[in-house]
Amino acid sequence: MSLLKSLAVKPLCTKLGAIALVVAFTTGLSACAPEVGSDAWCKQMKNKPSGDWTANEAADYAKHCVFK
């Protein structure tokens, strides 16, 4: 009976471990982006091709970097 219990627990632990890994990876990526409106963000946007900007990025760039 203990073999059945250990087999049932293993997939749950694997799923929780995978979810924790995805959350940690996503958090790590989001921490690398500079804050919108900061000098670093303005420089990053200036170097990014304007065709790749979203409408929100263009509005934020105009608000924070052009019309300071």
CORCORUR-V531633 format. One record per run of one state. SS is the DSSP state (h for helix, s for strand, l for the rest). FROM is the first residue (numbers start at 1). LEN is the number of residues. If there is no record, write none. Layout:
ss & from & len
SS & FROM & LEN
SS & FROM & LEN
//
This chain:
ss & from & len
l & 1 & 1
h & 2 & 31
l & 33 & 6
h & 39 & 9
l & 48 & 2
h & 50 & 3
l & 53 & 2
h & 55 & 12
l & 67 & 2
//
